[in-house]
Amino acid sequence: MSNPYLTTNQVYEFLDLGYLKIQLQGSSYGRDFAARLFRRARESYRNSDLEEQQRDRIQHIADTSIESIPEVKHLLSSEELNGALTSLLGKSFYRYRHSFIHRADRFDQSFHKDSPLPWGTKGGIRSHKLEWAMVFYYPQDTMLELGPTEILPGTQYWNMDRLGTGNTHGEDRLSLDFDREKVGFSPDLELRDKHLATQWQTLDRFTPPKKIEVSAGSIVLVHFDLFHRATRMSNDGERYMYKFWFTRTAEPEVAAKSTSVRYQVRDPRRKPIVDAIGSWMGMEKTAAPFGRETDHSADYSARVSEADRVCNAYLKAKSGDHRLLRDACSGIESIRRASVYALATQPNLAHKAIAQLLGSPDIHDRQCAAFLAGECCCINGPMVKNVIELVYDEESVVSRAAVVALGKIKRRQQNAISNEVHDKIVDSLLVAMTKGAALRQLAYLSLLCFASSSDNPLRSEQIARIARVLKTESNLYALRTGNEVLERARLSDSKHVVSRCTEQLESETSSRTFR
């Protein structure tokens, strides 16, 4: 394949709508290949259905079992798929070792965002920057009657309030009642559809759902934070979908030359966000929007829609509006959320907000302080010591945000800093590795950003310490990511040794030649 990478316009389409269809090319990925993966999925579910315990059933359709399927290995090695993921997440992207085979049925899911960690576990604040992506692979033609995946296009940048709702898991769901009352299993289909319509209209009445119909062998790249759901089948067929997670471990590389961008954002309320992320990824701004952008001259309140509120905040940030500092400290979840996302695009304002949020008794303020530091602060800046302190915060939502932040701060490192300061950062992550399973998973993900760094790479004793902790690791995902950290760190360490030897040899050769 001459060029497996996405075009700039395709990347923008993904940033705007939150999904992108890809039909794999080449005879080895044709309909025969899809048919084999269909049979593998069917077999996995047959084995799963024989088990009595839920834990045993899941083992046949998730994670290690999927990785053992030869066709899955071939799928994940696709040059076209890897080119697309590189375009979105960078060359050093990592496949997080959670995967799942979904099977459509007669029930309906509610609209939701997947949890940042597997099995409903909380991770941290979702970033508007493109950090995670999912891959959906469909081994059969998937039309309406087979229950295709349904999405709310462009909703990856919007969310609902969670505090006080009882939504204590990692997923963000548009309706808790839908699941609590088992509406998705009701024989009254009109009742289901009414509930589902209420869900998306409550979020944004201008963003109707879209069912993704695809042909066999299709891949759909999905923004990790996009609202989506499984829909019911209306016939007696079979529909399977393989799902994989991928994450970024390095900052975007600036393009060697700019390319012409003709893409128009479908909803003008998303344009400030999409342009900000595109700029971070080194791309030119999108074309003029289809409609009028939100007027940000007036103040906004919690009564404004989420889309308008977030757009307004981004436009305020662009103009340096200091009202965002007040909004970030408002204690009102929806207003704080919008302002913090916008502040992340303006480091000077963000630093002021961090200073205010750090001293708050509200744990969610401190969580936002850690998040903003991860989005904006430099590794040699004064705020890093505050983030290190937040790793030890008694509140898990704060410590998790701080652990994630340190990985992002490391990604932006451009020059070496003192080993003393760097060791304190690494030590805090090594301490986090000994805590709860969720914090350990996040600590290893952040250490991925340290593992292949050329500035202040992990030292041999730190690599050895990670290896010792891993020997007692009981969480599958932490173990897999930790092993990846070791592999990248040892490879990086070997490169540095070779580099040092080469430099020494060149120096000695130059000296002998001079004499």
DAKA-V124825 format. One record per residue. RES is the residue in one small letter. PSI is psi in radians with two decimals (NA if undefined). Layout:
BEGIN
res->RES psi->PSI
res->RES psi->PSI
END
This chain:
BEGIN
res->m psi->2.21
res->s psi->-0.74
res->n psi->1.71
res->p psi->-0.02
res->y psi->2.75
res->l psi->2.63
res->t psi->2.88
res->t psi->-0.69
res->n psi->-0.60
res->q psi->-0.71
res->v psi->-0.74
res->y psi->-0.63
res->e psi->-0.70
res->f psi->-0.78
res->l psi->-0.56
res->d psi->-0.99
res->l psi->-0.36
res->g psi->0.12
res->y psi->2.81
res->l psi->2.22
res->k psi->2.47
res->i psi->2.24
res->q psi->1.97
res->l psi->2.39
res->q psi->2.85
res->g psi->2.55
res->s psi->-0.51
res->s psi->-0.15
res->y psi->0.37
res->g psi->-2.81
res->r psi->-0.51
res->d psi->-0.73
res->f psi->-0.77
res->a psi->-0.69
res->a psi->-0.64
res->r psi->-0.70
res->l psi->-0.54
res->f psi->-0.81
res->r psi->-0.64
res->r psi->-0.73
res->a psi->-0.76
res->r psi->-0.78
res->e psi->-0.71
res->s psi->-0.72
res->y psi->-0.57
res->r psi->-0.75
res->n psi->-0.66
res->s psi->-0.72
res->d psi->-0.29
res->l psi->-0.29
res->e psi->2.57
res->e psi->-0.63
res->q psi->2.45
res->q psi->-0.76
res->r psi->-0.73
res->d psi->-0.62
res->r psi->-0.74
res->i psi->-0.55
res->q psi->-0.43
res->h psi->-0.33
res->i psi->0.28
res->a psi->2.69
res->d psi->-2.02
res->t psi->-0.69
res->s psi->-0.69
res->i psi->-0.70
res->e psi->-0.42
res->s psi->-0.14
res->i psi->2.08
res->p psi->-0.71
res->e psi->-0.54
res->v psi->-0.73
res->k psi->-0.72
res->h psi->-0.71
res->l psi->-0.83
res->l psi->-0.26
res->s psi->0.01
res->s psi->2.24
res->e psi->-0.65
res->e psi->-0.75
res->l psi->-0.81
res->n psi->-0.57
res->g psi->-0.72
res->a psi->-0.78
res->l psi->-0.64
res->t psi->-0.70
res->s psi->-0.57
res->l psi->-0.71
res->l psi->-0.02
res->g psi->2.89
res->k psi->-0.54
res->s psi->0.50
res->f psi->2.74
res->y psi->2.35
res->r psi->1.90
res->y psi->2.38
res->r psi->0.69
res->h psi->2.23
res->s psi->2.82
res->f psi->2.54
res->i psi->2.05
res->h psi->2.51
res->r psi->2.20
res->a psi->2.68
res->d psi->-2.82
res->r psi->0.02
res->f psi->2.93
res->d psi->2.42
res->q psi->2.78
res->s psi->2.81
res->f psi->2.32
res->h psi->2.86
res->k psi->2.38
res->d psi->2.63
res->s psi->2.57
res->p psi->-0.37
res->l psi->2.72
res->p psi->2.65
res->w psi->0.76
res->g psi->0.31
res->t psi->2.38
res->k psi->2.53
res->g psi->-1.42
res->g psi->-2.93
res->i psi->2.32
res->r psi->2.26
res->s psi->2.55
res->h psi->-0.40
res->k psi->2.67
res->l psi->1.67
res->e psi->-0.63
res->w psi->2.62
res->a psi->2.67
res->m psi->2.66
res->v psi->2.14
res->f psi->2.17
res->y psi->2.26
res->y psi->1.98
res->p psi->0.11
res->q psi->2.76
res->d psi->2.28
res->t psi->1.71
res->m psi->-3.10
res->l psi->-0.71
res->e psi->-0.26
res->l psi->0.14
res->g psi->1.13
res->p psi->2.86
res->t psi->2.39
res->e psi->2.40
res->i psi->2.85
res->l psi->1.67
res->p psi->2.33
res->g psi->0.06
res->t psi->0.13
res->q psi->-0.29
res->y psi->0.00
res->w psi->2.73
res->n psi->3.09
res->m psi->2.71
res->d psi->2.47
res->r psi->-0.51
res->l psi->2.26
res->g psi->0.09
res->t psi->-0.24
res->g psi->0.00
res->n psi->1.46
res->t psi->-0.05
res->h psi->3.14
res->g psi->-0.48
res->e psi->2.60
res->d psi->2.04
res->r psi->2.44
res->l psi->-0.32
res->s psi->2.02
res->l psi->-0.58
res->d psi->-0.59
res->f psi->-0.72
res->d psi->-0.69
res->r psi->-0.68
res->e psi->0.07
res->k psi->0.72
res->v psi->-0.60
res->g psi->-0.25
res->f psi->0.05
res->s psi->2.45
res->p psi->-0.25
res->d psi->1.67
res->l psi->-0.57
res->e psi->-0.65
res->l psi->-0.77
res->r psi->-0.89
res->d psi->-0.62
res->k psi->-0.78
res->h psi->-0.77
res->l psi->-0.67
res->a psi->-0.69
res->t psi->-0.65
res->q psi->-0.99
res->w psi->-0.54
res->q psi->-0.53
res->t psi->-0.66
res->l psi->-0.92
res->d psi->2.02
res->r psi->-0.19
res->f psi->0.12
res->t psi->1.38
res->p psi->2.69
res->p psi->2.78
res->k psi->2.21
res->k psi->2.26
res->i psi->1.79
res->e psi->2.32
res->v psi->2.81
res->s psi->2.82
res->a psi->2.40
res->g psi->0.15
res->s psi->2.60
res->i psi->2.43
res->v psi->2.04
res->l psi->2.27
res->v psi->2.29
res->h psi->2.32
res->f psi->-0.51
res->d psi->0.27
res->l psi->2.35
res->f psi->2.26
res->h psi->3.02
res->r psi->2.85
res->a psi->2.36
res->t psi->2.84
res->r psi->2.64
res->m psi->2.68
res->s psi->0.17
res->n psi->-2.97
res->d psi->0.39
res->g psi->-2.96
res->e psi->2.38
res->r psi->2.15
res->y psi->2.74
res->m psi->2.23
res->y psi->2.33
res->k psi->2.36
res->f psi->2.62
res->w psi->2.49
res->f psi->2.56
res->t psi->2.75
res->r psi->2.55
res->t psi->0.02
res->a psi->2.73
res->e psi->2.68
res->p psi->2.54
res->e psi->2.40
res->v psi->2.28
res->a psi->2.52
res->a psi->-0.61
res->k psi->2.58
res->s psi->2.59
res->t psi->2.74
res->s psi->2.32
res->v psi->2.08
res->r psi->-0.05
res->y psi->2.37
res->q psi->2.15
res->v psi->2.32
res->r psi->-0.56
res->d psi->2.03
res->p psi->-0.37
res->r psi->-0.32
res->r psi->-0.25
res->k psi->-0.80
res->p psi->-0.60
res->i psi->-0.86
res->v psi->-0.72
res->d psi->-0.66
res->a psi->-0.75
res->i psi->-0.70
res->g psi->-0.70
res->s psi->-0.73
res->w psi->-0.57
res->m psi->0.11
res->g psi->0.43
res->m psi->2.78
res->e psi->2.85
res->k psi->2.70
res->t psi->2.95
res->a psi->3.01
res->a psi->2.52
res->p psi->2.89
res->f psi->-0.60
res->g psi->-2.94
res->r psi->2.38
res->e psi->2.80
res->t psi->2.47
res->d psi->2.04
res->h psi->0.16
res->s psi->-0.55
res->a psi->2.74
res->d psi->2.83
res->y psi->2.84
res->s psi->3.13
res->a psi->-0.29
res->r psi->-0.31
res->v psi->2.65
res->s psi->2.72
res->e psi->-0.77
res->a psi->-0.80
res->d psi->-0.68
res->r psi->-0.81
res->v psi->-0.75
res->c psi->-0.80
res->n psi->-0.77
res->a psi->-0.73
res->y psi->-0.71
res->l psi->-0.62
res->k psi->-0.74
res->a psi->-0.71
res->k psi->-0.57
res->s psi->0.06
res->g psi->0.52
res->d psi->2.04
res->h psi->-0.12
res->r psi->-0.36
res->l psi->-0.54
res->l psi->-0.74
res->r psi->-0.74
res->d psi->-0.63
res->a psi->-0.49
res->c psi->0.29
res->s psi->-0.43
res->g psi->-0.05
res->i psi->2.05
res->e psi->-0.87
res->s psi->-0.70
res->i psi->-0.75
res->r psi->-0.75
res->r psi->-0.88
res->a psi->-0.76
res->s psi->-0.68
res->v psi->-0.73
res->y psi->-0.73
res->a psi->-0.71
res->l psi->-0.51
res->a psi->-0.32
res->t psi->-0.12
res->q psi->1.58
res->p psi->-0.67
res->n psi->-0.78
res->l psi->-0.66
res->a psi->-0.70
res->h psi->-0.64
res->k psi->-0.70
res->a psi->-0.71
res->i psi->-0.79
res->a psi->-0.64
res->q psi->-0.69
res->l psi->-0.48
res->l psi->-0.67
res->g psi->0.12
res->s psi->2.48
res->p psi->-0.26
res->d psi->2.11
res->i psi->-0.50
res->h psi->-0.47
res->d psi->-0.79
res->r psi->-0.63
res->q psi->-0.75
res->c psi->-0.59
res->a psi->-0.79
res->a psi->-0.74
res->f psi->-0.85
res->l psi->-0.66
res->a psi->-0.71
res->g psi->-0.56
res->e psi->-0.48
res->c psi->-0.48
res->c psi->2.69
res->c psi->2.69
res->i psi->-0.44
res->n psi->0.29
res->g psi->2.91
res->p psi->-0.36
res->m psi->-0.30
res->v psi->-0.68
res->k psi->-0.55
res->n psi->-0.68
res->v psi->-0.71
res->i psi->-0.75
res->e psi->-0.64
res->l psi->-0.40
res->v psi->-0.55
res->y psi->0.12
res->d psi->2.49
res->e psi->-0.45
res->e psi->2.18
res->s psi->-0.61
res->v psi->-0.53
res->v psi->-0.85
res->s psi->-0.65
res->r psi->-0.74
res->a psi->-0.65
res->a psi->-0.70
res->v psi->-0.77
res->v psi->-0.72
res->a psi->-0.71
res->l psi->-0.62
res->g psi->-0.73
res->k psi->-0.68
res->i psi->-0.73
res->k psi->-0.67
res->r psi->-0.57
res->r psi->-0.01
res->q psi->2.30
res->q psi->-0.32
res->n psi->2.67
res->a psi->2.57
res->i psi->3.09
res->s psi->2.50
res->n psi->-0.54
res->e psi->-0.85
res->v psi->-0.78
res->h psi->-0.68
res->d psi->-0.61
res->k psi->-0.66
res->i psi->-0.86
res->v psi->-0.72
res->d psi->-0.68
res->s psi->-0.63
res->l psi->-0.61
res->l psi->-0.59
res->v psi->-0.74
res->a psi->-0.49
res->m psi->-0.32
res->t psi->0.05
res->k psi->-2.72
res->g psi->2.84
res->a psi->-0.73
res->a psi->-0.79
res->l psi->-0.62
res->r psi->-0.74
res->q psi->-0.77
res->l psi->-0.64
res->a psi->-0.76
res->y psi->-0.65
res->l psi->-0.72
res->s psi->-0.65
res->l psi->-0.39
res->l psi->-0.59
res->c psi->-0.40
res->f psi->-0.46
res->a psi->-0.59
res->s psi->0.32
res->s psi->2.46
res->s psi->-0.34
res->d psi->2.13
res->n psi->1.05
res->p psi->2.83
res->l psi->2.34
res->r psi->2.87
res->s psi->-0.71
res->e psi->-0.54
res->q psi->-0.69
res->i psi->-0.74
res->a psi->-0.65
res->r psi->-0.72
res->i psi->-0.75
res->a psi->-0.66
res->r psi->-0.74
res->v psi->-0.67
res->l psi->-0.45
res->k psi->-0.42
res->t psi->0.21
res->e psi->2.22
res->s psi->-0.26
res->n psi->2.16
res->l psi->-0.79
res->y psi->-0.70
res->a psi->-0.71
res->l psi->-0.81
res->r psi->-0.78
res->t psi->-0.68
res->g psi->-0.71
res->n psi->-0.62
res->e psi->-0.68
res->v psi->-0.84
res->l psi->-0.76
res->e psi->-0.79
res->r psi->-0.69
res->a psi->-0.75
res->r psi->-0.65
res->l psi->-0.77
res->s psi->-0.72
res->d psi->-0.71
res->s psi->-0.72
res->k psi->-0.71
res->h psi->-0.65
res->v psi->-0.80
res->v psi->-0.72
res->s psi->-0.74
res->r psi->-0.70
res->c psi->-0.71
res->t psi->-0.77
res->e psi->-0.72
res->q psi->-0.74
res->l psi->-0.77
res->e psi->-0.67
res->s psi->-0.77
res->e psi->-0.71
res->t psi->-0.77
res->s psi->-0.69
res->s psi->-0.75
res->r psi->-0.68
res->t psi->-0.67
res->f psi->-0.71
res->r psi->NA
END
